Amino acid sequence: MTIYFGVAALVGLASALSVAASNFFLTTGGRAIQVVRAAERRARPAGRWTVFDVLALVVLLTFSAMRYQVGTDFASYYALYNRLDPADWREALASSPMEAGYTGLSLLSRSVSDSPYLIFWVTSALTIIPVYWTIKKQSVDPTMSLLLYVLLAFFVTPFNLIRQGIALSLNFWADSYLDHNKKAFVVINAIAATFHTSVLLIVVVQFVARRWRPSVKLLTAVTLAGLVAVVFHLRIGALAFWLNALNPRYEGYVVDQRVAGVGTYLLIAARLGLLLFVLAFASNSIREGSTRRHATYVTFGLFFLFLGTQSVVISRMELYFGIFLVLLIPNTLGARRALLDKTLIVALSVVYLGFFLTSYASLLPYQARQ
């Protein structure tokens, strides 16, 4: 388990050095100018890339791509890659149980190399680089964002959900274009849907959610809706219909009988507490723009967590919304420079990752290929 926390520490250190280097290059002569520049930096994303960002990416990519028999998806994707025949794309696409985007990506990789490990480098790049790029583009505190990305398990979740992990990362990246380039938003999500068509349902929810202003009233309404859905088991009705329309295989996810454990209930409580904190103490930071939208996303995600108490598989839909915490938390706290708040949240995130690693399938022990 220690190695996972080591990755978080290395990435956090590299990011902190990148921010320090960026601030150094942005600083010009004159203390008054430096003070103004410092104030500006606290209020805007630290988008300048440095060699330390490359180092952080190398650590994340290597740790993900070099895993061996880590995660429940490893064996099945390894076997699928070996079965594919790049000489007959039409037959391979028609017979593959996976979406066309993932199968096509595997066929393309297989055309380059017969090594089944290449696909893990490619999928790791597609799950990590879009998230890192978006954090650099939108976070006012990229170091905290990256720490939360690892410690809240969004980094390791694709070890078990490779195709959804790619769709999740592309959807996260696409959101950064929603305010100024809707065509890019649509195109990126269309690509994401070729890896996991569940993202189409999420895009519809996101378009609806972005028109809602985050508030205690909305949080209460979503909570009550989630409780009602659990009581009346709506997961078997409307949700099954829509998932079946996206992909017939997904309907089976809805009727999956594996119920959630205590961890899901604790996660719901933690999300409720965090959202109440954001609404109560950082409301000035979420009045407009993407941060307001991200707060609404996280609020809507609670509905899927409630449904997830009845079916573990449904709770995976919440990942599309929960990942925006890596932007929401730093961007609401950044202007306040609340060091104590940030330290407490990171410390609680460390505890969360520890519980996640011990309860989530096949992540321990971590093994790297020789």
DRENSE-505200 format. One line per 3 residues: number of its first residue (from 1); their letters; for each residue x, y, z of N, C-alpha, C. Coordinates in steps of 0.05 Angstrom, whole numbers. Atoms other than C-alpha are relative to their C-alpha. Example, Ala and Ser with C-alpha at 12.3 -4.5 7.8 and 13.67 -1.06 7.14 Angstrom:
residues 2
1> AS> 18:-24:0:246:-90:156:18:24:0  -16:-24:-1:273:-21:143:-15:22:14
//
This chain:
residues 370
1> MTI> 16:-24:0:0:0:0:17:25:0  -18:-24:-3:58:47:15:7:12:-27  -8:-10:26:76:52:-58:-21:19:-12
4> YFG> 21:-18:10:9:85:-75:3:28:13  -4:-26:-14:21:139:-23:26:13:-9  -25:-11:11:92:146:-50:-4:14:-26
7> VAA> 7:-13:26:64:161:-119:-13:27:5  13:-25:-6:19:214:-89:20:21:9  -20:-19:-11:78:246:-52:18:10:-23
10> LVG> -17:-8:22:122:246:-114:-14:19:-19  15:-17:18:68:276:-158:-5:27:13  4:-25:-15:51:328:-105:25:17:1
13> LAS> -25:-15:-1:124:348:-98:7:11:-27  -7:-9:27:135:352:-173:-18:24:-8  19:-21:6:72:395:-180:7:26:15
16> ALS> -7:-23:-16:93:441:-123:25:14:-12  -24:-11:12:161:450:-156:-7:14:-26  9:-12:25:127:465:-222:-13:27:5
19> VAA> 13:-25:-7:84:519:-190:20:21:9  -20:-18:-9:144:549:-155:17:10:-23  -16:-8:23:183:550:-220:-16:20:-18
22> SNF> 17:-18:16:124:582:-257:-1:28:13  1:-26:-14:118:636:-204:26:15:-1  -26:-13:2:192:649:-207:3:14:-27
25> FLT> -3:-11:27:190:661:-282:-19:23:-5  19:-21:3:128:705:-276:7:25:15  -7:-23:-17:158:750:-223:18:20:-15
28> TGG> -16:-20:12:186:816:-248:9:19:22  -11:-18:-20:223:872:-213:-21:18:12  18:-19:-14:190:917:-162:-18:-15:19
31> RAI> 16:15:-19:157:893:-99:-30:5:-4  29:-5:4:90:927:-115:-10:-17:-23  8:16:23:88:891:-182:-2:-29:9
34> QVV> 0:28:-10:106:825:-147:-25:-6:16  24:4:-16:48:834:-98:-24:-3:-18  22:1:19:0:847:-156:0:-27:-14
37> RAA> -2:26:14:26:786:-193:-8:-23:18  6:21:-19:20:743:-130:-30:-2:3  29:0:-3:-53:764:-122:-13:-11:-24
40> ERR> 12:11:25:-67:749:-195:3:-30:-1  -5:28:1:-36:680:-189:-19:-16:18  19:14:-18:-81:662:-131:-28:-2:-11
43> ARP> 27:-1:10:-142:678:-172:-3:-13:-28  2:12:26:-126:642:-237:15:-26:-1  -13:25:3:-105:573:-260:30:4:-6
46> AGR> -29:-1:4:-30:560:-259:7:-18:-24  -1:16:24:-27:537:-332:27:-4:-12  -26:2:12:47:544:-347:12:-28:6
49> WTV> -12:26:-3:80:476:-359:30:3:4  -29:1:-5:150:460:-334:9:-29:-2  -11:27:0:196:400:-334:-10:-17:23
52> FDV> 11:15:-23:167:382:-266:-27:-13:-6  26:11:9:99:371:-298:5:-26:-16  -7:24:16:132:322:-347:8:-22:19
55> LAL> -8:20:-20:163:287:-287:-24:-12:14  24:10:-13:96:281:-252:-16:-18:-19  14:17:19:64:253:-315:14:-26:-4
58> VVL> -15:24:4:120:203:-324:-4:-19:24  5:17:-24:110:178:-252:-28:-13:-2  28:11:2:34:170:-262:-2:-20:-22
61> LTF> 2:18:23:40:138:-331:15:-26:5  -16:24:-4:95:90:-311:-13:-18:21  12:15:-21:60:68:-248:-25:-14:-10
64> SAM> 24:12:11:-5:55:-285:6:-21:-22  -5:18:23:24:23:-349:16:-24:7  -18:22:-7:75:-21:-314:-13:-20:19
67> RYQ> 12:18:-19:25:-55:-268:-3:-28:-13  3:28:10:20:-131:-274:-19:-15:18  21:14:-15:-42:-169:-253:-11:16:23
70> VGT> 11:-19:-20:-65:-108:-214:-26:11:-12  26:-8:9:-139:-93:-221:-14:-23:-14  15:23:11:-195:-139:-242:-1:0:-30
73> DFA> 1:-2:29:-193:-114:-314:25:-10:-14  -26:6:13:-120:-133:-326:-1:-25:-17  0:26:13:-129:-206:-344:-17:-1:-25
76> SYY> 19:1:22:-189:-196:-389:9:17:-24  -9:-17:22:-159:-139:-429:26:-10:-12  -24:14:9:-93:-176:-434:-7:-22:-20
79> ALY> 9:22:17:-129:-236:-463:-13:10:-26  13:-11:23:-172:-194:-510:21:10:-20  -21:-10:18:-110:-161:-539:13:-22:-15
82> NRL> -13:23:13:-78:-228:-554:-18:-14:-20  19:13:18:-141:-253:-589:-5:16:-25  7:-17:23:-148:-195:-636:18:-5:-24
85> DPA> -15:4:24:-126:-203:-708:-2:26:-17  2:-25:14:-108:-136:-740:-2:-3:-30  2:5:29:-110:-169:-809:-29:2:-9
88> DWR> 29:-1:7:-187:-169:-807:-15:18:20  13:-19:-19:-213:-106:-773:-30:-3:1  29:2:0:-285:-116:-795:-10:-23:17
91> EAL> 8:23:-17:-290:-185:-763:6:5:29  -8:-6:-27:-253:-162:-701:-19:19:14  19:-20:-11:-299:-102:-691:-28:-13:4
94> ASS> 26:12:-2:-361:-144:-703:-2:-20:22  1:22:-20:-343:-200:-655:9:9:28  -10:-9:-26:-312:-158:-599:-23:7:19
97> PME> 20:-8:-20:-353:-151:-535:3:29:9  -6:-27:-9:-323:-82:-525:-10:20:-21  8:-22:18:-344:-15:-555:20:3:-23
100> AGY> -17:-2:24:-316:1:-624:25:16:4  -23:-17:-5:-270:56:-599:23:-16:13  -21:15:-14:-233:10:-551:11:-22:-17
103> TGL> -9:22:18:-231:-48:-600:18:11:-22  -16:-12:21:-205:-2:-655:27:9:10  -25:-8:-12:-152:26:-608:18:-24:4
106> SLL> -16:25:-5:-130:-45:-590:11:-11:-27  -9:10:26:-127:-65:-664:23:18:-11  -21:-18:9:-85:-3:-680:26:-6:15
109> SRS> -24:6:-16:-38:-19:-622:12:-27:-8  -9:27:8:-34:-92:-644:14:2:-27  -14:-3:25:-14:-68:-713:28:11:3
112> VSD> -27:-11:-6:45:-32:-682:18:-21:14  -15:19:-16:66:-86:-633:-17:-23:10  15:23:-10:45:-156:-613:1:-2:31
115> SPY> -2:0:-29:64:-141:-541:-26:8:13  26:-8:-13:0:-142:-499:3:22:20  -4:-21:-20:31:-92:-452:-2:28:-12
118> LIF> 3:-26:13:28:-36:-504:-27:13:6  27:-11:-4:-47:-29:-494:-2:14:27  2:-12:-27:-36:-12:-420:15:27:0
121> WVT> -13:-26:2:12:45:-439:-20:19:-14  18:-17:15:-39:71:-489:-24:8:17  23:-7:-16:-99:67:-442:7:17:24
124> SAL> -9:-17:-22:-59:97:-385:3:29:-9  -2:-28:11:-43:157:-429:-27:13:-3  27:-11:5:-116:165:-447:-15:6:26
127> TII> 14:-5:-25:-139:163:-374:14:21:17  -15:-18:-18:-84:207:-344:5:27:-13  -8:-25:13:-63:260:-395:-24:20:-2
130> PVY> 22:-20:1:-133:291:-406:-6:12:27  5:-11:-27:-142:298:-331:21:19:8  -22:-18:-7:-73:328:-320:-2:26:-15
133> WTI> 2:-24:17:-83:376:-378:-22:18:10  22:-16:-10:-150:399:-350:6:13:26  -7:-11:-25:-123:408:-281:19:24:-4
136> KKQ> -18:-22:5:-66:452:-308:-15:24:-12  16:-21:13:-118:491:-348:-19:14:18  23:-11:-15:-171:502:-295:4:3:30
139> SVD> -3:-1:-29:-144:492:-225:18:24:9  -17:-21:-11:-118:551:-184:21:-11:19  -20:13:-17:-80:501:-141:4:-28:-11
142> PTM> -4:26:12:-56:444:-186:12:-21:18  -12:20:-18:-16:412:-131:-21:-14:16  21:13:-15:-77:401:-88:-18:-16:-18
145> SLL> 17:15:19:-118:380:-149:12:-28:-6  -13:25:6:-67:326:-166:1:-19:24  0:17:-24:-62:302:-95:-28:-12:4
148> LYV> 27:11:-3:-138:295:-93:-6:-20:-22  4:19:22:-137:260:-161:11:-28:8  -12:26:-9:-92:206:-131:-13:-10:25
151> LLA> 10:9:-27:-118:205:-59:-29:-7:0  29:6:2:-192:204:-78:-5:-23:-19  1:25:15:-176:143:-121:-9:2:-29
154> FFV> 7:-3:28:-194:173:-188:22:-10:-19  -23:10:15:-124:154:-212:0:-30:-2  -2:29:0:-129:81:-192:-26:-14:-8
157> TPF> 25:13:8:-202:68:-208:1:-12:-28  -2:12:26:-187:57:-282:16:-26:-1  -13:26:-1:-143:-2:-261:-21:-22:-2
160> NLI> 22:19:1:-210:-38:-254:-21:7:-21  21:-9:19:-252:2:-303:14:15:-23  -17:-12:20:-207:14:-363:-16:17:-20
163> RQG> 15:-14:21:-259:33:-416:-15:24:12  15:-22:-13:-301:74:-368:20:22:10  -20:-19:-8:-237:106:-342:8:19:-22
166> IAL> -6:-17:23:-221:131:-412:-23:20:-6  24:-17:4:-292:157:-422:-2:22:21  1:-19:-23:-289:190:-353:20:23:-4
169> SLN> -21:-21:3:-224:227:-368:-6:18:-24  7:-16:23:-247:250:-437:-23:18:6  23:-17:-8:-313:275:-408:9:23:18
172> FWA> -12:-20:-18:-274:312:-354:14:22:-15  -15:-18:18:-230:344:-407:-20:17:-16  20:-14:17:-290:361:-451:-14:22:15
175> DSY> 14:-21:-16:-323:401:-395:14:26:-1  -15:-25:0:-267:452:-399:-6:17:-24  7:-14:24:-294:471:-468:-29:9:0
178> LDH> 29:-4:1:-367:476:-449:-8:29:-1  7:-28:0:-367:551:-437:6:15:-25  -9:-16:23:-332:574:-500:3:-15:-26
181> NKK> -3:16:24:-329:516:-550:-17:-25:2  18:23:-3:-390:471:-549:5:-21:-21  -6:21:20:-369:437:-613:22:-19:10
184> AFV> -21:17:-12:-306:412:-579:-11:-18:22  13:16:-21:-348:390:-520:-14:-24:-11  16:21:12:-393:349:-565:18:-21:-13
187> VIN> -17:19:15:-337:319:-607:16:-18:20  -15:16:-19:-295:297:-547:-17:-20:14  18:19:-13:-355:266:-513:-9:-22:-20
190> AIA> 7:20:20:-373:231:-578:22:-21:-2  -22:19:0:-304:200:-579:-1:-17:26  2:14:-25:-312:182:-505:-21:-22:-1
193> ATF> 22:20:2:-377:145:-522:8:-25:-15  -9:23:15:-339:99:-569:16:-19:18  -14:17:-20:-303:73:-507:-19:-10:21
196> HTS> 20:8:-20:-362:71:-458:-25:17:-5  24:-16:9:-431:92:-483:-15:11:24  14:-12:-23:-454:108:-412:4:29:1
199> VLL> -6:-29:-1:-422:176:-422:-22:16:-14  22:-15:14:-481:195:-468:-22:8:20  20:-7:-21:-529:192:-409:11:22:18
202> IVV> -12:-19:-18:-480:232:-367:0:28:-13  0:-26:14:-475:287:-420:-27:13:2  27:-11:-2:-550:296:-419:-5:11:28
205> VQF> 3:-9:-28:-549:301:-343:16:25:5  -17:-23:-3:-492:351:-347:-12:25:-12  13:-23:12:-529:396:-395:-23:10:17
208> VAR> 22:-8:-18:-588:396:-347:11:12:25  -11:-9:-26:-546:404:-285:13:28:-1  -15:-26:2:-506:464:-310:-19:24:2
211> RWR> 19:-22:-2:-570:506:-310:-10:4:29  9:-2:-27:-581:495:-236:22:13:17  -18:-14:-18:-549:539:-183:4:-17:25
214> PSV> -4:16:-24:-516:500:-126:-10:14:25  12:-12:-24:-553:512:-61:-7:-23:19  9:20:-20:-575:477:3:-27:-11:-9
217> KLL> 26:9:10:-644:473:-29:4:-22:-21  -5:20:21:-617:435:-90:12:-25:13  -12:23:-13:-575:390:-45:-21:-17:15
220> TAV> 22:13:-14:-637:374:-3:-17:-15:-20  18:12:20:-678:359:-66:13:-25:-12  -14:23:11:-625:312:-95:1:-22:21
223> TLA> -1:20:-21:-618:277:-28:-27:-14:3  26:12:-2:-693:266:-23:-7:-17:-24  5:15:24:-697:243:-95:16:-27:1
226> GLV> -16:24:-3:-641:193:-81:-13:-20:20  13:17:-19:-677:166:-20:-26:-12:-11  24:10:12:-742:159:-58:6:-22:-21
229> AVV> -8:19:20:-707:123:-115:9:-27:13  -8:24:-14:-677:74:-65:-24:-15:10  24:12:-12:-743:61:-31:-17:-14:-21
232> FHL> 18:11:21:-781:48:-96:16:-15:-21  -16:16:18:-722:14:-131:-3:9:-29  2:-10:27:-725:59:-192:23:-9:-18
235> RIG> -22:10:15:-660:29:-213:-9:-22:-20  9:22:17:-700:-29:-243:-18:10:-22  18:-11:19:-746:16:-282:12:18:-21
238> ALA> -8:-19:20:-728:79:-319:30:-2:-6  -29:1:5:-653:73:-309:7:-25:-17  -5:24:16:-654:2:-337:-7:5:-29
241> FWL> 8:-6:27:-691:27:-398:21:17:-15  -19:-18:13:-642:83:-413:27:-14:-4  -26:14:3:-580:39:-401:-2:-21:-22
244> NAL> 4:20:21:-609:-15:-446:0:14:-27  0:-15:25:-620:38:-500:28:7:-9  -27:-7:6:-547:58:-495:16:-25:-9
247> NPR> -15:24:6:-520:-13:-496:-15:-23:15  14:21:-13:-559:-78:-482:15:-13:23  -16:12:-22:-502:-103:-438:-3:15:26
250> YEG> 1:-16:-24:-512:-45:-390:-25:-5:17  24:5:-16:-582:-66:-369:6:-20:22  -8:19:-21:-550:-124:-332:13:13:24
253> YVV> -13:-14:-22:-511:-73:-291:-21:9:20  21:-11:-17:-576:-45:-264:-11:-21:19  12:21:-16:-602:-111:-238:21:-16:15
256> DQR> -21:13:-16:-535:-130:-208:-8:0:29  10:3:-27:-552:-156:-139:20:6:22  -20:-6:-21:-487:-137:-104:-7:27:13
259> VAG> 7:-25:-14:-508:-86:-52:26:13:11  -23:-15:-10:-461:-33:-26:5:-7:29  -7:3:-28:-423:-39:39:-1:26:15
262> VGT> 1:-24:-17:-413:11:94:16:23:-13  -16:-21:13:-362:48:51:-16:19:-16  17:-17:17:-415:74:4:-16:20:18
265> YLL> 15:-18:-18:-456:102:62:18:21:12  -19:-20:-10:-394:135:91:7:21:-21  -6:-19:21:-379:165:23:-22:20:-5
268> IAA> 23:-19:3:-449:194:18:1:21:22  -1:-19:-22:-441:225:87:23:20:-4  -23:-18:4:-372:253:68:-7:21:-22
271> RLG> 8:-18:21:-400:283:3:-20:21:9  19:-19:-11:-458:315:39:13:21:17  -15:-19:-18:-412:345:91:17:19:-16
274> LLL> -17:-17:16:-364:371:39:-16:21:-16  17:-19:15:-419:402:-3:-12:21:18  10:-19:-19:-449:435:58:22:20:8
277> FVL> -23:-18:-6:-380:463:75:4:20:-22  -5:-17:23:-371:490:5:-22:21:-2  22:-19:3:-440:522:4:0:20:23
280> AFA> 1:-18:-23:-434:551:74:23:19:2  -24:-16:-6:-363:577:75:15:10:-25  -14:-9:24:-342:586:3:-20:8:-22
283> SNS> 21:-6:20:-406:609:-31:8:22:-19  -8:-21:18:-373:671:-59:17:-10:-24  -18:11:21:-326:627:-101:-16:-16:-20
286> IRE> 15:17:19:-382:588:-135:-25:14:-11  23:-15:10:-430:643:-156:-4:-3:-30  2:0:29:-414:637:-230:23:-17:-12
289> GST> -22:13:14:-372:602:-282:1:-30:4  -3:29:-1:-345:531:-284:-1:-10:28  0:10:-27:-336:526:-209:-29:-5:10
292> RRH> 28:4:-7:-411:535:-199:-11:-25:-13  9:24:14:-424:482:-251:11:-25:13  -12:23:-12:-376:434:-218:-13:-7:27
295> ATY> 14:5:-25:-410:443:-151:-27:-14:-5  25:13:7:-476:425:-185:4:-29:-9  -6:27:9:-445:364:-218:3:-19:24
298> VTF> -5:17:-24:-421:337:-151:-26:-5:15  25:3:-14:-489:350:-121:-18:-21:-15  16:20:15:-524:311:-177:11:-28:3
301> GLF> -13:26:-2:-474:255:-169:-10:-15:25  10:14:-24:-503:241:-100:-23:-19:-6  23:17:7:-565:212:-134:10:-28:-7
304> FLF> -11:26:8:-522:157:-164:12:-15:23  -10:13:-24:-489:144:-98:-22:-13:16  23:12:-14:-557:133:-66:-9:-26:-14
307> LGT> 8:24:15:-576:84:-122:22:-21:4  -21:18:-3:-508:53:-112:-1:-16:25  3:17:-24:-528:29:-43:-16:-25:-6
310> QSV> 16:24:8:-574:-20:-79:15:-17:-21  -15:14:20:-526:-39:-135:27:14:-2  -27:-11:1:-451:-29:-132:7:11:-27
313> VIS> -8:-8:27:-446:-24:-207:-11:28:-7  12:-26:6:-493:37:-210:17:22:12  -16:-21:-13:-448:75:-163:23:9:-17
316> RME> -22:-8:18:-395:76:-218:-8:24:-17  9:-24:16:-438:127:-255:7:26:15  -6:-24:-15:-423:175:-199:28:11:-5
319> LYF> -28:-9:5:-350:177:-219:1:23:-20  1:-22:20:-368:222:-278:-4:27:14  5:-24:-15:-391:274:-227:20:5:22
322> GIF> -17:-3:-22:-347:261:-168:28:10:-7  -27:-8:7:-282:272:-206:3:31:-1  -2:-29:1:-299:346:-210:7:12:28
325> LVL> -10:-9:-26:-281:350:-136:29:9:-2  -29:-8:2:-208:355:-158:3:28:-10  0:-28:7:-226:423:-187:-16:17:20
328> LIP> 18:-15:-18:-283:444:-141:14:8:26  -11:-6:-27:-245:439:-75:22:20:-2  -21:-20:1:-181:476:-95:-10:28:-10
331> NTL> 9:-25:10:-219:529:-134:-18:15:19  16:-14:-20:-267:545:-77:17:8:24  -17:-7:-23:-212:545:-25:24:17:-8
334> GAR> -24:-13:9:-157:576:-67:1:30:7  1:-29:-5:-179:649:-60:3:6:30  -1:-4:-29:-185:640:16:27:-8:11
337> RAL> -25:10:-10:-116:608:21:-3:-14:27  6:13:-25:-145:564:75:18:-24:4  -20:21:-3:-83:524:92:-10:-22:19
340> LDK> 10:20:-19:-117:490:151:-21:-17:-13  21:15:14:-177:470:110:12:-20:-20  -12:17:20:-134:443:54:15:-24:13
343> TLI> -15:21:-14:-90:404:102:-19:-21:11  20:18:-11:-151:373:135:-12:-18:-22  12:15:22:-182:353:69:20:-20:-12
346> VAL> -20:18:10:-117:322:44:4:-23:19  -3:21:-21:-109:284:110:-23:-20:-1  23:18:2:-179:256:104:1:-16:-26
349> SVV> -3:14:25:-165:238:32:20:-23:2  -19:21:-5:-105:198:55:-13:-24:13  15:21:-14:-150:158:101:-19:-14:-20
352> YLG> 18:12:20:-200:148:44:14:-19:-18  -14:17:18:-148:120:-3:9:-26:14  -7:24:-15:-125:72:51:-23:-20:1
355> FFL> 23:18:0:-195:44:59:-7:-10:-28  7:8:27:-206:43:-16:18:-22:-10  -19:20:10:-143:3:-30:-5:-27:13
358> TSY> 4:26:-14:-161:-50:22:-26:-13:-7  27:11:5:-233:-58:-1:-5:-4:-30  5:2:29:-228:-50:-77:16:-23:-12
361> ASL> -11:25:10:-213:-113:-117:27:3:-13  -25:6:14:-142:-133:-136:19:23:-4  -19:-22:2:-105:-68:-124:24:-5:18
364> LPY> -22:7:-18:-61:-99:-70:6:-30:-3  -23:-18:1:-7:-118:-73:6:10:-28  -8:-11:26:19:-74:-129:24:-16:-10
367> QAR> -22:13:13:64:-112:-177:6:14:-26  -9:-11:25:104:-84:-234:13:-22:-17  -12:20:18:127:-123:-295:30:1:2
370> Q> -29:3:-2:197:-148:-293:14:6:-27
//
